[in-house]
């Protein structure tokens, strides 16, 4: 079956493989989705991609590029028209000067994260990451010999980050701090004062801040997004990563980017040539159309996700043995189960017994094994139906 093949591949210790691959864990999300593929009538609260179709003008941007024969390579840094559009967009949004030379276009934000972390991590270099966190960061650091220092986030605080705790953990060996706001898996948005405190101290201590900002438009309750770009005096110690995947429902088109100093971009361009070479050309033209076109899609999408978020908070509050909070961004919630309960076992049992697919907390670190990630990037009707199954199932559980 598909899922057993995947697990065999990831767990293989055959000496033909680079031992560094052993730092990459079996991906919990892929394992659950593959298991669910062999079952009928599964409701997915697991998928981390928008369920809405991309805007028509974005689709047309790609189609027009294809029809015009735009199927060759772009410049290695990216399509010049896209680089210019990104520089203008971020310059206006955060009121700071950016040039195309501050940006590299990548094959999704995943490649941007890969470039940033594997180009900087090295034996003895220490990186601070948060726990729970998106599962990509720690393995990329470790596979290059870097050291990961985690800061546990607490559900009773809505997984908010204490900037002083980050500052207190900076040592002589600290090279970088990785932040992701709003967070995957928690949906937590860090306030401006938190970002400013970390960025300012990091610059003073010659430490880099790598900021994953792929959910920077999925912000609720009328809040303004505090990007690292709006909190730093210069770009010498920061790398900011984002993509079109979540903002314009373009996950499969694979266009992301990294913003940094011109010197850093020059080095990363050379590295980029030996990874994916360039992002998809028609997809980059779709990105130009996204940035140059209307923004009502984002407003409508955000309003819909906020409506789902509000209902999910109510449903989790009604669910026995599950403790929630109010996420302020992205489309995830990370409710906790009673202390000592194994979230992986709960997730597997829920999938097998009631056909609801969630992701266990240990996918995202070691701090919250008694949690589940719930994605509300699915319809409100599906969310309601899922909890029609979850609530009575939870009522029958004895976790004492």
JOVENDA-V637752 format. One record per residue. RES is the residue in three letters. OMEGA is omega in radians with two decimals (* if undefined). Layout:
RES_OMEGA ; RES_OMEGA
This chain:
UNK_-3.03 ; UNK_-3.04 ; UNK_3.13 ; UNK_3.09 ; UNK_3.12 ; UNK_-3.09 ; UNK_3.10 ; UNK_-3.11 ; UNK_-3.03 ; UNK_-3.08 ; UNK_-3.08 ; UNK_3.06 ; UNK_3.09 ; UNK_-3.07 ; UNK_3.10 ; UNK_-3.07 ; UNK_3.04 ; UNK_3.14 ; UNK_3.13 ; UNK_3.12 ; UNK_3.14 ; UNK_3.07 ; UNK_-3.13 ; UNK_-3.08 ; UNK_2.96 ; UNK_-3.04 ; UNK_-3.07 ; UNK_-3.13 ; UNK_-3.12 ; UNK_-3.14 ; UNK_-3.12 ; UNK_-3.13 ; UNK_3.12 ; UNK_3.07 ; UNK_-3.12 ; UNK_-3.11 ; UNK_-3.13 ; UNK_-3.12 ; UNK_3.12 ; UNK_2.98 ; UNK_3.12 ; UNK_3.00 ; UNK_-3.08 ; UNK_2.89 ; UNK_-2.96 ; UNK_-2.93 ; UNK_-3.13 ; UNK_3.06 ; UNK_-3.11 ; UNK_3.12 ; UNK_-3.11 ; UNK_3.12 ; UNK_3.11 ; UNK_3.13 ; UNK_-3.08 ; UNK_-3.10 ; UNK_3.07 ; UNK_3.10 ; UNK_-3.14 ; UNK_3.10 ; UNK_3.10 ; UNK_-3.11 ; UNK_3.13 ; UNK_3.11 ; UNK_3.11 ; UNK_-3.13 ; UNK_3.13 ; UNK_3.10 ; UNK_-3.12 ; UNK_-3.09 ; UNK_3.11 ; UNK_3.09 ; UNK_2.90 ; UNK_2.96 ; UNK_-3.05 ; UNK_3.11 ; UNK_-3.12 ; UNK_3.08 ; UNK_-3.08 ; UNK_3.13 ; UNK_3.12 ; UNK_3.10 ; UNK_3.12 ; UNK_-3.14 ; UNK_3.11 ; UNK_3.13 ; UNK_3.12 ; UNK_-3.09 ; UNK_-3.12 ; UNK_3.10 ; UNK_3.12 ; UNK_-3.07 ; UNK_-3.06 ; UNK_3.03 ; UNK_3.06 ; UNK_-3.11 ; UNK_3.00 ; UNK_3.06 ; UNK_3.07 ; UNK_3.14 ; UNK_3.06 ; UNK_-2.97 ; UNK_2.94 ; UNK_3.11 ; UNK_-3.04 ; UNK_3.08 ; UNK_-3.07 ; UNK_3.06 ; UNK_3.14 ; UNK_3.11 ; UNK_3.12 ; UNK_3.09 ; UNK_3.11 ; UNK_3.14 ; UNK_-3.06 ; UNK_-3.03 ; UNK_-3.12 ; UNK_3.09 ; UNK_-3.08 ; UNK_-3.12 ; UNK_-3.10 ; UNK_-3.13 ; UNK_3.12 ; UNK_3.12 ; UNK_-3.06 ; UNK_3.10 ; UNK_3.06 ; UNK_3.01 ; UNK_-3.10 ; UNK_-3.13 ; UNK_0.21 ; UNK_3.13 ; UNK_3.04 ; UNK_-2.92 ; UNK_-3.08 ; UNK_-2.93 ; UNK_-3.01 ; UNK_3.14 ; UNK_-3.14 ; UNK_3.09 ; UNK_-3.06 ; UNK_-3.08 ; UNK_3.06 ; UNK_3.05 ; UNK_3.13 ; UNK_-3.12 ; UNK_3.14 ; UNK_3.00 ; UNK_-3.07 ; UNK_3.02 ; UNK_-3.10 ; UNK_3.05 ; UNK_-2.95 ; UNK_-3.11 ; UNK_-3.13 ; UNK_3.06 ; UNK_-3.08 ; UNK_-3.13 ; UNK_3.06 ; UNK_-3.09 ; UNK_3.04 ; UNK_-3.08 ; UNK_-3.14 ; UNK_3.10 ; UNK_3.07 ; UNK_-3.10 ; UNK_-3.13 ; UNK_-3.12 ; UNK_3.08 ; UNK_3.12 ; UNK_3.10 ; UNK_-3.11 ; UNK_-3.08 ; UNK_3.11 ; UNK_-3.05 ; UNK_3.04 ; UNK_3.14 ; UNK_3.08 ; UNK_-3.11 ; UNK_-3.10 ; UNK_-0.18 ; UNK_-2.95 ; UNK_2.79 ; UNK_0.58 ; UNK_-2.92 ; UNK_-3.05 ; UNK_-3.10 ; UNK_3.09 ; UNK_3.13 ; UNK_-3.10 ; UNK_-3.09 ; UNK_-3.08 ; UNK_3.08 ; UNK_-3.14 ; UNK_-3.12 ; UNK_-3.11 ; UNK_-3.12 ; UNK_-3.10 ; UNK_-3.12 ; UNK_-3.14 ; UNK_3.13 ; UNK_3.12 ; UNK_3.14 ; UNK_-3.09 ; UNK_3.14 ; UNK_3.12 ; UNK_-3.12 ; UNK_3.01 ; UNK_3.09 ; UNK_-2.99 ; UNK_3.10 ; UNK_-3.01 ; UNK_-3.07 ; UNK_3.14 ; UNK_-2.97 ; UNK_3.07 ; UNK_-3.13 ; UNK_-3.08 ; UNK_-3.00 ; UNK_3.07 ; UNK_3.06 ; UNK_-3.11 ; UNK_3.08 ; UNK_-3.06 ; UNK_3.11 ; UNK_3.11 ; UNK_2.98 ; UNK_3.14 ; UNK_3.13 ; UNK_-3.07 ; UNK_-3.11 ; UNK_-3.14 ; UNK_3.07 ; UNK_-3.05 ; UNK_-3.01 ; UNK_-3.07 ; UNK_-3.14 ; UNK_2.94 ; UNK_-3.11 ; UNK_-3.02 ; UNK_3.03 ; UNK_-3.13 ; UNK_3.05 ; UNK_-2.93 ; UNK_-3.07 ; UNK_-3.02 ; UNK_-3.08 ; UNK_3.12 ; UNK_-3.08 ; UNK_-3.02 ; UNK_-3.10 ; UNK_3.12 ; UNK_2.95 ; UNK_3.03 ; UNK_3.04 ; UNK_3.13 ; UNK_3.09 ; UNK_3.13 ; UNK_-3.12 ; UNK_3.07 ; UNK_-3.13 ; UNK_3.11 ; UNK_3.12 ; UNK_-3.13 ; UNK_3.11 ; UNK_3.12 ; UNK_-3.10 ; UNK_3.08 ; UNK_3.14 ; UNK_3.12 ; UNK_3.14 ; UNK_3.13 ; UNK_-3.12 ; UNK_3.06 ; UNK_-3.13 ; UNK_3.13 ; UNK_3.05 ; UNK_2.99 ; UNK_-3.14 ; UNK_-3.09 ; UNK_3.10 ; UNK_3.12 ; UNK_3.09 ; UNK_3.07 ; UNK_3.04 ; UNK_3.09 ; UNK_3.07 ; UNK_3.12 ; UNK_3.13 ; UNK_-3.08 ; UNK_-3.10 ; UNK_-3.05 ; UNK_-3.12 ; UNK_-3.10 ; UNK_-3.09 ; UNK_3.09 ; UNK_-3.13 ; UNK_-3.13 ; UNK_-3.12 ; UNK_3.13 ; UNK_-3.13 ; UNK_3.12 ; UNK_3.13 ; UNK_3.12 ; UNK_3.11 ; UNK_3.09 ; UNK_3.11 ; UNK_3.13 ; UNK_-3.12 ; UNK_3.14 ; UNK_3.13 ; UNK_3.10 ; UNK_3.11 ; UNK_-3.11 ; UNK_3.11 ; UNK_3.11 ; UNK_-3.14 ; UNK_-3.02 ; UNK_3.08 ; UNK_3.06 ; UNK_-3.11 ; UNK_-3.10 ; UNK_-3.09 ; UNK_-3.10 ; UNK_-3.10 ; UNK_3.05 ; UNK_-3.08 ; UNK_-3.13 ; UNK_-3.08 ; UNK_3.06 ; UNK_-3.14 ; UNK_2.91 ; UNK_-3.03 ; UNK_-3.10 ; UNK_-3.12 ; UNK_3.03 ; UNK_3.12 ; UNK_-3.12 ; UNK_3.14 ; UNK_3.12 ; UNK_-3.13 ; UNK_-3.10 ; UNK_3.12 ; UNK_3.11 ; UNK_-3.14 ; UNK_-3.13 ; UNK_3.14 ; UNK_3.13 ; UNK_3.11 ; UNK_3.13 ; UNK_-3.07 ; UNK_-2.99 ; UNK_-3.11 ; UNK_3.04 ; UNK_3.00 ; UNK_-3.06 ; UNK_3.01 ; UNK_-3.14 ; UNK_-3.09 ; UNK_-3.09 ; UNK_-3.08 ; UNK_3.00 ; UNK_-2.96 ; UNK_3.10 ; UNK_-3.06 ; UNK_-2.99 ; UNK_-3.02 ; UNK_3.10 ; UNK_-3.13 ; UNK_-3.14 ; UNK_3.06 ; UNK_2.99 ; UNK_3.08 ; UNK_3.08 ; UNK_3.05 ; UNK_2.99 ; UNK_3.02 ; UNK_-3.00 ; UNK_3.09 ; UNK_3.11 ; UNK_3.12 ; UNK_3.10 ; UNK_3.11 ; UNK_-3.13 ; UNK_3.12 ; UNK_-3.11 ; UNK_2.95 ; UNK_3.07 ; UNK_-3.03 ; UNK_-3.02 ; UNK_3.11 ; UNK_3.10 ; UNK_3.12 ; UNK_3.13 ; UNK_-3.11 ; UNK_-3.04 ; UNK_3.03 ; UNK_-3.08 ; UNK_-3.10 ; UNK_*
